[in-house]
Amino acid sequence: MLNNHQNSTPKKMEELVIKERLRQAKLSFNIALSLTIISAIISVTGVGLLLSGKTSQGTATTAGGLASQIVSVSLLKMTKDTNERLDKIATEFKDED
């Protein structure tokens, strides 16, 4: 009975890691979508300001570029860090088998 319990625990933990990965993937997608929308709003606002003559072309381009850069860098870093942590946990459970 105890041996059966010991074998099922790593399996349950592996399932929990998989579920956590899926949860974080959904969260990352939602964050990416939100940041993309914010980036698009900044870009459209920059174009609007440019067309109305309230800002220079350089300012509008810089703002749009910075928004896109922040979105891509922060999202990629977050996703990479999360996956590395979960891979480490999964490896630890496999080593215990």
Secondary structure in CASP SS format (residue, H / E / C, confidence):
PFRMAT SS
TARGET T0000
AUTHOR 0000-0000-0000
METHOD secondary structure of the structure
MODEL  1
M C 1.00
L H 1.00
N H 1.00
N H 1.00
H H 1.00
Q H 1.00
N H 1.00
S H 1.00
T H 1.00
P H 1.00
K H 1.00
K H 1.00
M H 1.00
E H 1.00
E H 1.00
L H 1.00
V H 1.00
I H 1.00
K H 1.00
E H 1.00
R H 1.00
L H 1.00
R H 1.00
Q H 1.00
A H 1.00
K H 1.00
L H 1.00
S H 1.00
F H 1.00
N H 1.00
I H 1.00
A H 1.00
L H 1.00
S H 1.00
L H 1.00
T H 1.00
I H 1.00
I H 1.00
S H 1.00
A H 1.00
I H 1.00
I H 1.00
S H 1.00
V H 1.00
T H 1.00
G H 1.00
V H 1.00
G H 1.00
L H 1.00
L H 1.00
L H 1.00
S H 1.00
G C 1.00
K C 1.00
T C 1.00
S C 1.00
Q H 1.00
G H 1.00
T H 1.00
A H 1.00
T H 1.00
T H 1.00
A H 1.00
G H 1.00
G H 1.00
L H 1.00
A H 1.00
S H 1.00
Q H 1.00
I H 1.00
V H 1.00
S H 1.00
V H 1.00
S H 1.00
L H 1.00
L H 1.00
K H 1.00
M H 1.00
T H 1.00
K H 1.00
D H 1.00
T H 1.00
N H 1.00
E H 1.00
R H 1.00
L H 1.00
D H 1.00
K H 1.00
I H 1.00
A H 1.00
T H 1.00
E H 1.00
F H 1.00
K H 1.00
D H 1.00
E H 1.00
D C 1.00
END
